[in-house]
């Protein structure tokens, strides 16, 4: 077999393919018999990119964000949340408090060490308010707390820093079974009489604790907000409140003694948590710009892509679309202190499907939605082939251009059970809620779309 001529032929084919211009190009196979040739065409089109304001996003989660943070480019964001608390059916106090009186009650905000954005030593103040109206099942992030709370009825406050310097490293980094035992916590003392109401109600009206629905009517929840400080946002893992009391018991020798106990109510997936984000100073990101489009979370701005599907249909006719690679290029991140990071994952999907994607707990299917991770080396998000998306659009809307959104998301994964080559796979996709930002290039070169098609004869 003569290998050298074959290699030359293959090299010529690659040269022809890589030399395509913006005009219609035909790349014919040079090694197939004449009767079996399938002409391959490469066409270049131009997409448009714009920055789009997002008033709110869908955020069904038990993780809250609390604080306020300002970035010189991406503006200011304030985060807080309203939450209900889970009550087991037919709940009762485990013991009878001495004289029917509780000792104290507190609310705890718990988070992982390092789970914050911004200055860990910025002084902040958390404050809690009683919710006096039943919450609605609305998981969008632009709710008005004044609709649910009496802001004159504060149940407590506490000043804190995300990194507590009073905790020694021996405690902060202590591990048991390879897990840290220390959990950073902001504890807010609440009025004793507020906790007493729970015990009194359990005695007088036990039906209040017979179901979650009844409990929510008695206690609709709490609103947790930031009322002092700026420069830090906590990503909260757990929110709980606990009622503490003493009770009598008999010792091992029959003697009377006193013991301590508590009842704890948690925010869980069975109840509602409403996260609110309030962005300001976004106007500069929305101004007309020929070279940059922006992404900013949480609930800030997305990038909208418009691909000229009408022109594509007109040019390719009945040819089959084989490949549409799409690479979104980014500019370097800012280098000032506490600069925001680029979001790790971007979901690409049709704009008109955004409203249902997260509500219906969908994940990327590489047909109508695609996922790409940020590459720090190339500063880009790359989608290998979105031809399925284009073919679906042409099938349903041949007379309209294709309008897509780039949405920063959090990807939850699990590991496949393959013995030889285990791979992570997506188990859930949620809107990314931590502060992040990136500048995307929208120059002519950066917004080219190259489409490869085949004509079957």
C-alpha positions in Angstrom: 0.0 0.0 0.0 1.3 3.5 -0.9 0.9 5.5 2.2 2.6 8.7 1.1 0.1 9.6 -1.6 -2.8 8.9 0.7 -1.4 11.2 3.4 -0.9 14.0 0.8 -4.5 13.6 -0.3 -5.8 13.8 3.3 -3.7 16.9 4.0 -5.1 18.5 0.9 -8.6 17.8 2.1 -7.9 19.4 5.4 -6.4 22.5 3.7 -9.5 22.9 1.5 -11.8 22.6 4.6 -9.9 25.1 6.7 -9.6 27.6 3.9 -13.4 28.3 3.5 -14.4 31.9 3.3 -17.7 33.6 4.2 -19.1 32.6 0.8 -20.8 29.3 0.0 -18.1 26.6 -0.1 -18.3 23.0 -1.4 -15.9 20.5 0.1 -16.1 17.3 -2.0 -14.7 14.0 -1.0 -11.7 13.0 -3.1 -11.4 9.4 -2.1 -15.0 8.2 -2.6 -16.2 6.8 -6.0 -17.9 9.4 -8.1 -21.3 7.8 -7.6 -21.0 7.9 -3.8 -19.9 11.5 -3.3 -21.7 13.5 -0.5 -20.8 17.2 -1.0 -20.0 18.9 2.3 -20.6 22.7 2.6 -19.3 25.2 5.1 -21.1 28.5 5.6 -20.3 31.4 7.9 -23.0 33.6 9.4 -23.0 36.4 12.0 -25.0 36.3 15.2 -25.9 39.2 17.4 -25.3 39.5 21.2 -27.1 41.8 23.6 -27.3 42.3 27.4 -30.7 41.6 28.8 -32.0 42.7 32.3 -33.4 39.9 34.5 -35.8 41.2 37.1 -35.9 37.9 38.9 -35.0 34.2 38.6 -36.6 30.9 39.8 -34.8 29.8 43.0 -36.3 26.9 44.8 -33.7 26.0 47.4 -33.1 25.6 51.1 -29.9 27.6 50.9 -30.3 31.3 51.6 -28.0 34.2 50.7 -27.6 37.0 53.2 -25.7 40.3 53.0 -24.8 43.1 50.7 -22.0 43.4 48.2 -20.8 46.2 45.8 -18.6 45.7 42.8 -17.3 48.7 40.8 -18.3 47.2 37.5 -21.4 45.1 38.3 -23.0 47.3 40.8 -24.7 46.5 44.2 -26.7 43.5 45.2 -28.5 42.9 48.5 -29.7 39.4 49.4 -32.1 38.2 52.1 -34.8 35.5 52.5 -38.1 34.5 54.0 -38.5 30.9 55.3 -41.0 28.5 56.8 -40.0 25.8 59.3 -40.7 22.1 59.2 -42.9 20.7 61.9 -43.3 16.9 62.2 -46.9 15.7 62.3 -48.3 15.6 65.8 -45.3 17.3 67.3 -45.0 17.4 71.1 -42.3 18.7 73.4 -40.2 15.8 74.4 -40.5 16.8 78.1 -42.5 19.0 80.3 -40.6 22.2 81.1 -40.3 23.0 84.8 -43.4 25.1 85.8 -44.4 25.0 82.2 -41.8 27.7 81.4 -39.1 27.7 78.7 -35.7 29.3 79.3 -34.8 30.9 76.0 -35.1 30.7 72.2 -32.6 31.5 69.4 -32.3 31.5 65.7 -29.1 30.1 64.0 -27.7 30.9 60.6 -25.1 28.2 59.7 -22.8 28.1 56.7 -19.6 26.3 55.5 -16.2 27.8 56.3 -15.3 29.9 53.3 -18.9 29.9 51.9 -19.1 33.6 51.2 -18.3 36.3 48.6 -16.4 39.5 49.5 -14.6 40.6 52.6 -14.7 38.0 55.4 -13.9 40.6 58.0 -16.6 43.2 57.0 -18.8 43.9 60.0 -22.4 42.9 59.1 -25.7 42.8 61.0 -28.4 40.2 60.6 -31.9 41.0 61.7 -35.1 38.9 61.9 -38.7 39.8 61.6 -41.9 37.9 62.1 -43.9 36.9 59.0 -47.5 37.7 59.7 -49.0 36.3 56.4 -49.0 32.9 54.9 -46.4 32.5 52.2 -47.3 31.8 48.6 -45.6 29.2 46.5 -43.7 31.7 44.5 -40.0 30.9 44.1 -39.1 34.0 42.1 -36.6 36.3 43.6 -38.3 39.7 43.4 -40.8 39.4 46.2 -41.6 42.3 48.4 -41.0 41.5 52.1 -43.4 44.3 53.1 -46.3 42.1 51.7 -45.5 39.5 54.4 -43.9 41.2 57.4 -44.5 44.0 59.9 -41.1 45.7 59.7 -41.7 47.3 63.1 -41.8 43.9 64.8 -38.1 42.8 65.0 -37.4 39.6 66.9 -33.7 40.1 67.3 -30.4 41.1 65.6 -26.7 40.2 65.7 -23.6 41.8 64.4 -21.1 39.3 62.9 -18.2 38.8 60.5 -18.1 35.9 58.1 -14.7 34.8 59.5 -14.9 34.8 63.3 -11.4 35.7 64.5 -12.4 34.6 68.1 -12.4 30.9 66.9 -8.9 29.4 67.2 -7.6 27.4 64.3 -7.4 24.2 66.5 -11.3 24.3 66.5 -11.8 25.8 63.0 -9.9 23.1 61.3 -10.5 20.1 63.6 -11.6 17.0 61.7 -13.4 13.7 62.6 -13.7 11.0 60.0 -12.1 13.4 57.5 -14.8 16.0 58.0 -14.6 19.4 59.7 -16.5 19.5 63.0 -16.7 23.3 63.2 -19.7 25.0 61.5 -19.6 28.8 61.4 -22.8 30.1 63.0 -24.5 33.4 63.5 -26.8 33.1 66.6 -29.6 35.6 67.2 -31.3 35.6 70.6 -35.0 36.0 70.4 -37.6 37.2 73.0 -38.4 34.4 75.6 -42.1 35.1 75.3 -42.0 34.3 71.6 -40.7 30.8 72.4 -43.2 30.4 75.3 -46.0 30.8 72.8 -45.0 27.5 71.1 -45.1 25.5 74.3 -48.4 27.1 75.5 -49.9 26.4 72.1 -48.8 22.7 72.2 -50.7 22.3 75.5 -53.8 24.4 74.7 -54.2 23.6 71.0 -52.3 20.4 70.1 -54.1 20.3 66.7 -51.8 23.3 65.7 -49.0 20.8 65.5 -50.9 18.0 63.9 -49.9 19.0 60.3 -47.6 21.3 58.5 -50.5 23.3 57.1 -51.9 24.0 60.6 -48.4 24.9 61.9 -47.9 27.4 59.1 -51.1 29.2 60.0 -49.9 29.5 63.6 -46.3 30.5 62.6 -46.0 31.6 59.0 -42.2 32.0 59.2 -39.3 34.5 59.6 -37.8 37.2 57.4 -34.0 37.3 57.7 -32.3 40.4 56.3 -29.1 42.6 56.5 -29.6 45.9 58.2 -26.1 47.1 58.6 -22.8 46.7 56.7 -21.7 46.0 53.2 -19.0 44.0 51.5 -20.0 40.4 52.2 -22.7 37.8 51.3 -23.0 34.5 53.1 -24.2 31.3 51.4 -26.3 29.7 54.1 -26.5 26.0 54.5 -29.0 25.7 57.4 -31.5 28.0 59.1 -33.0 26.8 62.4 -34.6 28.0 65.6 -34.4 26.3 69.0 -36.4 26.5 72.2 -34.4 25.6 75.4 -35.9 24.5 78.7 -35.2 22.5 81.9 -37.2 19.5 83.1 -37.4 17.3 86.1 -36.3 13.6 86.1 -35.4 10.9 88.5 -31.8 9.9 88.9 -30.5 6.4 88.9 -30.9 6.2 92.7 -34.4 7.7 92.6 -33.2 11.2 93.5 -34.8 14.3 91.9 -32.6 16.0 89.3 -32.8 18.6 86.6 -31.9 18.2 82.9 -31.6 20.4 79.9 -33.5 19.8 76.6 -34.4 21.7 73.5 -36.8 21.5 70.5 -35.5 22.6 67.1 -37.3 23.5 63.9 -35.4 23.6 60.6 -35.8 24.9 57.1 -36.1 21.8 54.9 -37.1 21.0 51.4 -40.7 20.2 52.6 -41.3 23.9 53.4 -41.0 27.2 51.5 -38.0 29.5 51.4 -38.1 32.6 49.3 -34.8 34.2 48.4 -34.8 37.9 47.4 -32.1 39.7 45.4 -32.1 43.4 44.8 -29.7 44.7 42.2 -28.8 48.4 41.7 -26.4 50.2 39.5 -26.9 47.9 36.5 -27.5 50.7 34.0 -23.9 50.8 32.7 -24.2 47.1 31.7 -27.3 47.8 29.6 -25.9 50.6 27.6 -25.3 50.1 23.8 -22.0 48.5 23.3 -20.4 47.2 20.1 -17.8 44.9 21.7 -19.0 43.5 25.1 -22.1 41.8 26.4 -22.4 41.0 30.2 -23.5 38.3 32.5 -24.1 39.1 36.2 -25.7 37.0 38.9 -27.8 36.7 41.0 -30.8 37.9 39.0 -28.8 40.6 37.3 -28.2 40.4 33.5 -28.1 37.6 30.9 -26.6 37.6 27.4 -29.1 37.1 24.6 -27.9 35.6 21.3 -29.8 36.0 18.0 -28.8 33.6 15.3 -30.0 34.4 11.8 -32.0 31.2 11.2 -34.0 32.8 8.3 -30.7 33.5 6.4 -29.5 30.0 7.2 -32.6 28.4 5.8 -32.4 30.5 2.7 -28.8 29.5 2.0 -28.7 25.8 2.9 -32.0 24.9 1.5 -32.6 21.1 2.0 -29.1 20.3 3.0 -28.7 18.4 6.3 -27.0 20.4 9.2 -24.1 18.3 10.6 -22.2 20.6 12.9 -22.5 24.0 14.5 -19.8 24.6 17.1 -20.3 27.6 19.3 -17.6 29.2 21.4 -18.4 32.2 23.7 -15.2 34.2 24.4 -14.7 36.3 27.5 -12.4 39.1 28.4 -10.1 38.8 31.5 -11.6 39.3 34.9 -11.0 42.4 36.9 -8.0 42.4 39.2 -9.3 44.6 42.0 -9.8 43.3 45.5 -12.9 41.1 45.9 -13.4 41.0 42.1 -16.2 38.7 41.0 -15.4 35.4 39.4 -16.9 34.2 36.1 -19.8 31.8 36.5 -18.5 28.2 36.2 -21.3 26.9 34.0 -23.5 28.5 31.3 -26.8 27.0 30.1 -27.7 27.7 26.5 -31.4 27.4 25.7 -34.2 29.1 23.6 -35.4 32.2 25.3 -39.0 31.1 25.2 -38.2 28.0 27.2 -36.6 29.8 30.2 -39.9 30.1 32.0 -40.5 26.3 32.2 -36.9 24.9 32.4 -36.2 25.5 36.1 -39.8 25.2 37.2 -40.0 21.7 35.7 -36.6 20.7 37.1 -35.1 20.0 33.6 -31.4 19.3 32.8 -29.5 19.8 29.6 -30.5 17.3 26.9 -28.0 18.3 24.1 -31.0 18.8 21.9 -32.9 21.8 23.1 -30.5 22.9 25.9 -26.7 22.7 26.2 -24.2 23.1 29.1 -20.7 24.5 28.9 -18.1 25.0 31.6 -15.8 28.0 31.8 -12.2 27.4 30.6 -9.8 29.7 32.5 -7.0 28.9 30.1 -8.9 30.0 26.9 -11.4 32.3 28.8 -14.3 30.8 27.0 -17.4 28.6 27.1 -17.5 26.0 24.3 -20.6 24.1 23.0 -19.2 21.4 20.7 -22.3 21.1 18.4 -25.7 22.8 18.7 -26.9 21.5 15.3 -29.8 19.7 17.1 -31.0 23.0 18.5 -30.9 24.6 15.1 -32.7 21.8 13.3 -35.4 21.8 16.0 -35.9 25.5 15.5 -36.0 25.3 11.7 -38.5 22.5 11.9 -40.9 24.6 14.1 -40.1 28.2 13.2 -38.5 28.4 9.8 -39.5 32.0 9.3 -38.0 33.3 12.6 -34.5 33.9 13.8 -33.4 31.8 16.7 -33.2 33.7 20.0 -31.1 32.0 22.8 -30.1 32.9 26.3 -26.9 32.3 28.1 -27.9 31.5 31.7 -25.3 31.1 34.6 -26.3 27.9 36.5 -25.2 25.6 39.3 -24.7 22.0 38.1 -25.2 19.2 40.6 -23.6 15.9 39.6 -23.3 12.2 40.6 -20.7 9.7 39.5 -21.6 7.0 37.0 -21.1 3.4 38.2 -18.8 2.4 35.4 -15.9 0.4 36.8 -13.3 1.4 34.2 -14.3 5.0 33.4 -16.6 6.6 35.9 -17.9 9.9 34.6 -19.9 12.7 36.3 -23.4 13.2 35.1 -25.9 16.0 35.8 -28.6 15.3 38.4 -29.9 18.9 38.7 -29.4 22.4 37.3 -30.4 25.5 39.3 -30.0 29.2 38.7 -26.6 30.3 40.0 -27.3 32.5 43.0 -23.9 33.6 44.2 -22.5 36.9 42.9 -20.5 36.4 39.7 -19.8 38.4 36.6 -18.1 38.1 33.2 -17.7 40.2 30.1 -18.4 38.4 26.8 -16.9 39.4 23.5 -19.4 40.4 20.8 -17.0 41.7 18.1 -17.6 40.5 14.5 -14.9 37.9 14.8 -16.2 36.6 18.2 -19.8 36.2 16.9 -19.2 34.2 13.8 -21.2 31.1 13.4 -19.8 28.3 11.1 -22.2 25.7 9.9 -21.3 22.5 8.2 -24.0 20.8 6.0 -24.2 17.8 3.8 -26.2 17.4 0.6 -27.5 13.9 0.0 -28.0 13.0 -3.7 
